[in-house]
Amino acid sequence: MRAVTALIAGLLFGGGLLLSGMTNPAVVLAFLDVSGHWNPALAFTMTGAIAVAMPAFLYVRRGSRTLRGEPVTLPNRTRIDATLVTGSTVFGIGWGLSGICPGPGIIILAGGSVQAFVFVAAMAAGMLASPWLGQLTRRLAPVVTTAKT
């Protein structure tokens, strides 16, 4: 049943991305181009996604269980560390340079686009390098902290 639920959620998510045009990197890049021909479509898509997800999030947050009764552990929202900042920065740079984020990247990969293949290959390389980069970040964090004092 879990696989069926995941499949349905994935199809709804992918359908929403296709319907909203978020699989077109030009639309995303136009949203990021605030000094040129800015396109607010991504802001409307994000607002719609938040409106759809918020009731489910609030339900889980209050009860700590899914509709099927499975326990849910929500992440610690108050901890900002080097790993979070580094990951967010890398994600933002990649998104800004390509106009693609992981969800749409997988969808446009099905279309055979060379850009999508390059993006997904880079994303896979980043995922494989993540544990090594995390160790490096944790080793460097005490050095940076010590250097400030």
NORVENDA-V240081 format. One record per backbone hydrogen bond with DSSP energy under -0.5 kcal/mol. NH is the residue of the N-H (numbers start at 1). CO is the residue of the C=O. Records with the same first field share a line. If there is no record, write none. Layout:
NH = CO ; CO
This chain:
5 = 1
6 = 2
7 = 3
8 = 4
9 = 5
10 = 6
11 = 7
12 = 8
13 = 9
14 = 10
15 = 11
16 = 12
17 = 13
18 = 14
19 = 15
20 = 16
21 = 17 ; 18
22 = 17
23 = 17
24 = 21
25 = 23
27 = 24
28 = 24
29 = 25
30 = 26
31 = 27
32 = 28
33 = 29
34 = 32
36 = 33
38 = 36
39 = 30
42 = 39
43 = 40
44 = 40
45 = 41
46 = 42
47 = 43
48 = 44
49 = 45
50 = 46
51 = 47
52 = 48
53 = 49
54 = 50
55 = 51
56 = 52
57 = 53
58 = 54
59 = 55
60 = 56
61 = 57
62 = 58
63 = 59
64 = 60
66 = 70
69 = 66
72 = 64
74 = 72
77 = 75
80 = 78
81 = 79
85 = 81
86 = 82
87 = 83
88 = 84
89 = 85
90 = 86
91 = 87
92 = 88
93 = 89
94 = 90
95 = 91
96 = 92
97 = 93
98 = 94
99 = 95
105 = 101
106 = 102
107 = 103
108 = 104
109 = 105
110 = 106 ; 107
111 = 108
112 = 109
113 = 108
117 = 113
118 = 114
119 = 115
120 = 116
121 = 117
122 = 118
123 = 119
124 = 120
125 = 121
126 = 122
127 = 123
128 = 124
129 = 125
130 = 126
131 = 127
133 = 129
134 = 130
135 = 131
136 = 132
137 = 133
138 = 134
139 = 135
140 = 136
141 = 137
142 = 138
143 = 139
144 = 140
145 = 141
146 = 142
147 = 143
148 = 144
149 = 145 ; 146
